[in-house]
Amino acid sequence: MVFRRGQRVEIYRRSGDESWEAYMDEYVGLHGLITDPDNTINDPDALVEVSLVGKGTHRFPQDCLRLLED
């Protein structure tokens, strides 16, 4: 899946990626906006920057993200 800036996403599950940290578990279920997709490379293993409502901006593996309907 290719993510684009401004898309609304949910952190819907814990990632299996090695970059997932234990503190990220608290973000599961939160919604945010894509602020910096890796659209230059479109590498499925690249991290995507997401601005979470009330929690700041963080980089997440793509396998824990799903798009929300507008």
C-alpha positions, 0 to 999 in steps of 0.5 A: 500500500502506498501512503500519501501525505494528509491521509487519515490512518489508524494504528490498528495493531502492534507491528511485527517490525523490528523497529516497533518499540514497547512504548508504541503499544499505547498508540494502538487504536489512535488516529492520525494523519500521514505527514511524511510518507516514504513516497520517493522509494515506496519501500514497504519496509520504510517507516511512515511519519504520522501525526497522532491526535494529542500524542505528537508525531512519530514514525511507524512501520507500515504494517500497523497502519490502515487507512480510514474513510473520510 
